[in-house]
Amino acid sequence: MLPSWFGNGEIEPHAGGAVRLMDGHIRGTVTQFRPPHFLAYTWNVFDPGEDVSSHPESYLQLELGMQDNNDTVLTLTHFPIPE
């Protein structure tokens, strides 16, 4: 599922793990990992050749929950939204 959302990349599944998505265009660090229900990480955009991003850092959270009818709900929160 990850490649269809974020292109080629990897999220190391532990707090402090590296996040590299879209061939390294998006990079960050896992801040919380509580499988199978919650994942949070920093999100930063890197232009080609950049080692330090010129863009502001933001935060992404993915949480799985259940509705009353037992359907699974994915809540994605991204804050603040980069311009």
C-alpha atoms as one frame of an Amber mdcrd trajectory, in Angstrom:
protein
   0.000   0.000   0.000   2.823   2.453   0.783   4.073   2.748  -2.841   0.603
   3.589  -4.156   0.318   6.478  -1.671   3.866   7.777  -1.364   5.897   6.336
  -4.256   9.128   4.492  -3.553  10.085   4.780   0.071  10.412   3.300   3.500
   9.268   3.922   7.055  11.353   2.216   9.746   8.718   0.792  12.132   9.881
   2.166  15.502  10.099   5.487  17.333  13.181   7.279  16.034  13.038   5.372
  12.743  13.790   7.077   9.445  11.059   8.075   7.008  11.982   8.349   3.330
   9.148   8.667   0.824   8.847   9.611  -2.848  12.462   8.574  -3.535  13.717
  10.750  -0.635  11.755  13.870  -1.644   9.900  13.518   1.690  11.992  12.747
   4.792  11.279  12.611   8.485  11.491  10.675  11.729   8.931   8.380  13.346
   7.783  10.036  16.585   5.195   7.466  17.718   4.619   3.860  16.647   1.785
   1.906  18.253   0.887  -0.947  15.906  -1.567  -1.684  14.560  -3.497   1.515
  15.341  -1.245   4.591  15.318   1.764   6.009  13.471   3.107   9.574  13.694
   6.151  11.111  12.048   7.718  14.387  11.003   7.319  15.384   7.354   9.738
  17.571   5.449  10.157  18.266   1.739  13.636  18.150   0.226  14.396  19.566
  -3.198  16.838  17.611  -5.392  20.378  17.781  -3.975  19.330  19.343  -0.645
  20.779  17.953   2.583  18.952  20.585   4.651  15.390  21.392   3.674  14.401
  24.951   2.858  10.773  24.039   3.646   9.065  24.102   7.076   8.703  20.812
   8.931   5.227  19.454   9.585   3.737  16.388  11.255   1.658  13.502   9.974
  -0.495  11.114  12.019  -2.276   7.981  10.769  -4.785   6.326  13.079  -6.997
   3.280  12.535 -10.269   3.086  14.436 -13.615   1.298  14.308 -17.075   2.648
  13.565 -20.194   1.341  15.314 -20.875  -0.971  12.359 -17.342  -2.476  12.699
 -16.036  -0.730   9.582 -12.415   0.389   9.853 -11.779   4.139   9.655  -8.445
   5.717   8.708  -7.893   9.223  10.094  -4.984  11.106   8.538  -3.968  14.373
  10.218  -1.287  16.620   8.691  -0.417  19.814  10.560   0.382  22.517   9.948
  -0.463  22.215   6.259   2.570  23.435   4.287   1.823  26.112   1.707
